[in-house]
Amino acid sequence: IINNYLDGTQGGAVDKASPSGMHFRDSKRKVDYVLAYHYRKCFARHPPGAGSPEPTHGSASLALVSNGGTGKGRAERQRQDGDHHALQERPGVEVIELGPLDTLEEEKRLQREEYERNLVEAGLEIEKDPENKSQGLSFVRIHAPWQVLSREAELLKIKMPTKKMYEITEEGGILKTLNEIWCKLTEPLQPQVPQQENTNMKNLSYPFSREKIYLYNIKDKDTFFDNATRSRIVREILKRTSTKARNSMGIGTLIANNVYDAAYPLHDGEYEGQNGDMNDRKLLYREWARYGVFYKFQPIDLIRKYFGEKIGLYFAWLGLYTEFLIPSSLVGIIVFLYGCITIESDIPSKEMCDQHNSFTMCPLCDKFCDYWNLSSACATARASHLFDNPATVLFSIFMALWATMFLEQWKRLQMRLSYFWDLTGLEEEEEHPRPEYETKLLQKKLKNKNITTENSNEEEKKKLTWSDRVPGYAANLGLILFMIMLTFSAVFGVIVYRITTAAALSFSTNETTRSNVRVTVTATAVIINLVVILILDEIYGAVAKWLTEIEVPKTEKTFEERLILKAFLLKFVNSYAPIFYVAFFKGRFVGRPGHYVYVFDGYRMEECAPGGCLMELCIQLSIIMLGKQLIQNNLFEIGIPKLKKLFRKLKDERTELKEMDTNQSKDPQQWDLDYILEPFTGLTPEYMEMIIQFGFVTLFVASFPLAPLFALLNNIIEVRLDAKKFVTELRRPDTVRAKDIGIWYNILSGIGKLSVIINAFVIAVTSDFIPRLMYQYSYSQNGTMHGFINHTLSYFNVSHLKAGTQPENSPFAQDVIFCRFKDYREPPWSQNQYEFSKQYWAVLSARLAFVILFQNLVMFLSVLVDWMIPDIPKDISEQIKKEKSVLMDFFLKEEHEKLKLIESFIARDKQKHKSGTKGERIRAASFCQFNQSRKGSFASFSSQHTEV
């Protein structure tokens, strides 16, 4: 035992494991962190005729000689051979040759030993598993004693509760009454977790200081810092402790170099079963991470306590977003029901369905398609009215204001949580450089040693400059452009599929097949689109990560932000490109009868259905949105972690099957159970799927009012799915302090502003809202919608069809002189036949005017809402001011009491001892005694100051 360093191999005996699985073998010291690694013992390679090989560890006198070098020069090999023969001639020395794998394993073992020695020197206490097999998995358990915790808490400026409590002033009047009523109504929905006895009182918090230790209410040194804080402190020490071998910069580099497999804090025990005391993990599982409690509010404070502020803020944001989807879902259902109720009174769809109107339409394809009656598209027209009605315009305005209110409310909730979680004065902590950055910097230094120039700048040697990153930036730009072009190519491929399939089905002799061409093509194309999106999403996630890695960002925060931006850009384009095509491009470049636009000789560009493209946009949006949520967000999220966990378990069992460890306890310990779990890789995937969903809810909501409803149903499951994953499927993440959700807020704000523009264009360009308004108020004879369908259809003389494109074997060919097509063009008897008519230009100008008017109106209302709702709640801003004054009064009072106590000691000493020299000595002794009585078992102020 050296400085509390416990090695299981020393002494030969192995103590029994801790019964709880959370402590060292002495069952007193808590395991704050665990390092896991695979070891493989090296075997001696003896000369021919020697005895059986033995493990190298444990020999009295060994000389290890590596023969694994492959790139050595002849002179070096000769020198090594000479040393080898010299060692063999020495008596009592056994020469062991190591292969390449053994050399690497020995190097890793030496790095581990050095790193663990450095951790002990930093004040941590370590317990190791015995390596009593030829190969296997081993754990290093780490405990941080009080001296280390108090020192690091002071360095990290961790806010801790003081003895002082103060009252939180609540808002009075009608708001207080409404709040009390709301609390009573929602009492059954509250999770059954321990709450503070008096919710009107709050502990005054202050950054931990050993000099002011008398300020804090320390009842027990072991429980003053909770498990999350203890693991965070240990993680900071692990990150800054380095080794000389390979210039390791901390635990991140060692894991990257496979010296250690994993480093993680322990969960608070099991989450199931009736045995044992109730712990935070079991409580979270019972009240939060089960589908059976989907109707309950989230225990946000307990989530923050267990997982840290960053994860707590994510679930608080997700909870608020889900709550805000409830009113938008209700309004969306009302808009949809309005469409259902008014469908019978919609004049344009009635005219289209009327058999007596007999609008003979031009053929949909060349040669094989016949003239057709517009009334055959009756079902499409009636379905379009469900989503293309005046209520959708109001719903679009409502959703734009909804997005603004959601973001404003989130800012207020974020500020409230920052106050109660003591994040208000949180400073940006200086982050440690990433291992990849340090490695790149080391390579640069080695290169500069070989190539030294007179003009070399010392500052440039200490960091990676812009010129060092140029190759990474160039690769980023090129590959991102390539990926975006790949997405567009996939969309174009589906377009070609639709065109060719529609043409092929039109040749069919089956009447049913020919009549359902549009439905068949649309449904199959959307499913293909969904599959392509799901595949490309997975590829783009991996590509974005690789591109960010070759950029070599300095810190984890910079790495995360750049990864988020790249992944969001690629996934945004991938998810919305097919929808943008249907909304704004499909049917715009068709041409007209007699002058169609063709792709690939003979295939006409596809056009919208007679009822418009809005119905198809609705189908496209709903299938992609529901498909992504069901398959990607739920099945992948549940299935992939379970498969990875099973694979890791099978791999470890196969490795250790050859040798049974008789010394190991039968029951697996908590560190064994946690190692099997999936490592936590960050919140980026969780945020990303919700941000893409937020885009579906806001960007094209004019075409699909039920999108908020489907998002709400998904999120009710998503909250519990994510909760269960964090509690049961993942290793416990390191707690990270954060005062906001970072770059995600900017992305949300950008989507909210973009949604105003897109919805304006969807209403103006994709829907028939503007043409209907123009007809009713400018062209209608009686101010009604009667005659609207006839007004939107142009005439075409069938004799002007190009040779070879006329319908073959058509029974109506002799009777049809004019056919109709949907467009605003001059009739054949006009001087400017088939040119755009005046109505076309009038409608186009009205569309553009509506876009400008709608956009400015909604933007103005959004800014007004933003201005009316303050970012910081009034009561919170007052409490923050109050907390500062209370803190100052508390300090002054404590210092005053301390001064009075010292003066009373001095006065008592003066009365007892009138002699000067003797009095001085006793005064000093009494002052030390005072320090010890104030601190109990703590060291004196002077000794602690010396330790720092």
Order of alpha helices (4+ residues) and beta strands (2+ residues): beta-beta-beta-alpha-beta-alpha-beta-beta-alpha-beta-alpha-beta-alpha-alpha-alpha-beta-alpha-alpha-alpha-alpha-beta-beta-alpha-alpha-alpha-alpha-alpha-alpha-alpha-alpha-beta-beta-beta-beta-alpha-alpha-alpha-alpha-alpha-alpha-alpha-alpha-beta-beta-alpha-alpha-alpha-alpha
